[in-house]
């Protein structure tokens, strides 16, 4: 259970940092996030 809690905490931090970068990065950051989403879409459950 500790591993799950640790992973959830890690993902929360990564999501928060991603949103901050997206907010501050403008159009360039949105394009990068969009490209990343396209690459990872095939690996989602």
N, C-alpha and C positions, 0 to 999 in steps of 0.2 A: 504494500500500500504506500510505503514511503517513496518508492520509485515513481508511482503515478503522481503523487503530490508534487514531487520535485520536477517532474516533466511538465506538469500543469503550470507551476510557477515559472519555469523557463519559458514556456510558450507565451504566457501573459506578458513577460518582460519583452520578448521579441516582438510581439504584436504592438505593444505600446511604443517601442522604439521605431517600428515601421511606420506607425501612424504619425509620429512626430516628424520623421524625415519626409513623409509624404506631404504633410501640412506645410513644411518650410521649403520644400524643394520645388514646388510649382509644377509646371507642365512637364519638365524633364523627369521629375520623380514619378509623376503619374504614368508616363510612358514606360518607365522602368518597371513599375509595379504591374502594369498591364502585360508587359512581356513576360515577367516572372509568372504571372497567373496563367498565361497561355502554356508555358512550359510545364508547370506543375499540374495543370488540369487533368492530364492523362494519368496522373499518379494518385488521384483522389479516390476515396472509397465511395 
